[in-house]
Amino acid sequence: MDYGKSGNPKSAKDSHHALDVPRRGAPKAKPTEAEKKAALLARMKAAAEAKKKG
């Protein structure tokens, strides 16, 4: 009997991985919220210093 022809088709081998997790060697993701916030804070501090000086 040919068991390969019976039953449901096989699922993908890595179906247990989350889809939003980047793989090894994948391009880097967009900046995270913490990095965006840090950049915004740095710009705000620089603007405040510039306003104090002149």
C-alpha positions in Angstrom: 0.0 0.0 0.0 1.2 3.5 -0.9 0.9 5.6 2.3 2.3 8.7 0.6 -0.8 9.0 -1.6 -3.3 8.9 1.3 -4.2 11.5 3.9 -3.6 15.2 4.0 -0.7 16.9 2.3 2.4 17.5 4.3 2.8 20.9 5.9 5.8 23.2 5.6 8.8 22.0 7.6 9.3 25.3 9.4 5.6 26.1 10.1 6.3 26.3 13.8 8.3 29.6 13.4 6.7 32.9 14.0 6.3 34.9 10.7 7.5 38.2 12.2 10.9 36.8 13.4 13.7 37.7 11.1 15.9 34.8 9.9 19.6 34.6 10.1 21.3 36.6 7.3 18.1 38.5 6.6 18.2 42.2 6.0 18.1 44.4 9.1 14.7 45.4 10.3 13.5 49.0 10.5 14.5 51.0 13.6 12.6 50.0 16.7 10.4 52.4 18.7 13.2 52.8 21.3 15.7 53.9 18.7 13.2 56.3 17.2 12.5 57.8 20.6 16.2 58.1 21.4 16.8 59.9 18.1 13.9 62.3 18.8 15.1 63.0 22.3 18.6 63.8 20.9 17.1 66.2 18.4 15.0 67.9 21.0 18.0 68.3 23.3 20.1 69.8 20.5 17.3 72.2 19.7 17.1 73.3 23.3 20.8 73.9 23.5 20.8 75.9 20.3 17.9 78.0 21.6 19.8 78.7 24.9 22.9 79.8 23.0 21.3 82.2 20.7 
